[in-house]
Amino acid sequence: MKPSLVISSVFFAGLAMAADVPPVEVQIAGAVLAAPAELREGATVIGYNPHGDQVKIREGKNEMVCLASDPAKTAFNVACYHCDLEPFMARGRELTAQKVPNAKRTEIRFKEIEEGKLTMPREPRTLYVLTGTSFDPATGKVEGSYLRWVIYVPFATPQSTGLSTKASDGAPWLMGAGTAGAHIMINPPKNK
C-alpha cells in the first residue's frame, strides 16, 4: 500500500469520526439529564471533542460531574456523579482508553486505593445513570429512558448497612460489599 493512500484513509476516517460528534450544546443538554433538576445548570460536563476524545466541555459551579453519551455508540447512556468520585471515575476512563478489561480495571483501581495512590471518599457519594434508545435534542426527551442510582459506600458490608447482596427488582442492594467500590444499587422496575 502506498504511504499517501494510508494517510488519506486515516485522514478520512478521522473526518468521519468528527462528523458523528454532536455539538457541545447537544452533549451538555443530554449529559445533565441524569442529574437532579436543581443540580443540572451548575454541573461540570465531560464530553467529546471533534476527534472523539473525552474532554471537559463545560466547567461546573457545583459538586456534580456529568458524562455525555458516547457518540460512537448507538444507545443513549449518560451519568452524573459527585465530584469526590472523579479521581476514581477518571482512572476508570483512563484504563478504558488503554483497553483494560472491566474486571482488571476494577482490580487495578481497588489496589491503587489500598496503596493510597487513588483517592476514594469514605462517606456516601451518589452516581446517577440515565439510559435510553435515543435522545432528541430538540425536545430534550430520551426515548425509552431508564434512570437508576448508585450510592458509593466504600467498604460497606451487609452487616454495616442491613442490605442484601442479592439483586432485587426495585429494592436497594449492596454490590461489591467490603471493597473500596462498595455501592448501593437502586434499580427501579423497568416499564414493560
N, C-alpha and C positions, 0 to 999 in steps of 0.2 A: 504494500500500500504506500502511495506517495505521501510524504510529510504534509503537503498542502491539503490533501484530502482528509487526513486525520485532524488537522487544525480546524478545517471548515466544519467537520462533523461535530467536534467539541463545541465550536462557537455556536452552531445552530441548535445543538442540544441545550446549551445554556440559555439561548433566547427563548426556546420553547418552555423551559422551566420558568423563566422570568415572567412570561405571559400568563402563567397559571396562578401567580401570587396575587391575591386580591389587594386592592388599595388599602393603605394603612387605616383609613376611617372605617372600612368594612371589617377589617380584622379586629379593631378595637370594639366596634359595636357588637360583634359576635362573642368575643372573648369575655366581656364583662357580664354577659347574661348568666354566667354560673354564680356570680356573687349575689349576696343580698342586695336588694334595690338601693338601699341607702349607702352602700359602700362602692357602687359601680363608678360613679363620677371621679372619685379620687384614686382609683386603683392604678398601679403600675401595670403595663401590658407588655408582654414579651410576644412578639410576632415574628414575621418573616420578611427579610429584605428581598429585593428583586431577584437575587441569586438563589433564594430558597433557604438561606441561613437564618437560624433563630437569633434575633437581636431584640433589644429593648426598643419598642416603638412609641412608648409613652411613659414619661416619668410620673410616678404617682405622688399623692399627697396624703395617703392613709396607709394602713397596715396591710392592704390586700395586694397580691401579685396575681395577675391573670395571664393564662397562656392561650394564644389564639389557636384556632383549628389548623391542623397541618394541611396545607394546600395540596400536598402530594397524595392525600388520602381522600376517598370519596365520601365517607361518613363525616358528620359534624361532631367534633369532640373538643370541648374546652374545659378548662379548670381554673379555679381561683383558690388561693390559699393564703394563710397568714405569712407575713414576710419573714418571721422567725424560722419558717421551714425552707426558705430559699436556698441556704447552703446545701441542704440535703437534696432538694429538687434539682438545683443547678448541677450538682455532682452526678445525679442520675442522667440528666440530659447530656453531660459530657461523656459519660460511659456509653450511652446510647449512640452518640455520634461516632464513637470508636468501635461500634458494632459488638459491644459486650452483651452476651445474652442476659435476659431478665434475672434469672436466679443468681448468676455471677455478679451482676450489678448490685443486687441486694447484699450478697456476701461481702463484697468489697466495701460498700458504704457502712455496713454494721461494724466491720473490722476497723475502719477509719474512725468511726465514732468511739469505739472502745479504746483506740490508741490516742484519742484526743486530737486527731488531725482534722476531723469534721465535726462541726457543732450541730447539736440537735437540742431543741428546747426540752426541758424536763416537765414543764406544765403543758396541759392540753392545748392543741392548736388545730384549727379546722381547715379541711380541704373540701371544696365543692366541685362536683364533676357533672357537667351537663353534656348529654349526647343526643344525637338525633340523626335522621337520614339526610337532612339538608338544612341550610339556613338561607332565608330570603332577606337580604339587607334592606330592601325597600320597605318591608313591613316590620322587620325585626323579629320575625317568627321563625321558630325552629320546628320543622316537620318531624313528628314522632319523638318529641322531646321527652327526656327522662333525666331527672335530677336526683343525685344521690350524695350522701355526706360521708366524710371520713374524718374522724376526730383522733388525731395522733395523741397517744398517751404512753410515751416511751416507758418501757419496762413494766407496764401494767400486766396483771395476771387475772385469771378468773377470781382468785381469792381477794385481790385488791379492788376489783370492780363489781363483782357479783354478776358478771356477764358470762354467757356460754361462749365456747369457741366454735360452735357449730352454726353454719349459715342458716338463716331463717328468713322466710318471706315477710319482710316488713319489720321484724323485730331487730333491735340492735344486737350485734355480736362482736366478739373480740377476735381480731386476726393478728397473728404474729405475737401471741402472748409471750411476755417475758423478754422480748427483744427491744432494741433501740427504736425499731419501727413499729412497735405495737400500736394498733389503732382500732377504734370502734367503727364498724361498718354499719351504716344505716341505709338500707336499700328498700325504698317503698315498693309495694307491689306494682308491677307494670300493668298498664291498661291493656286489656285483651281486645 
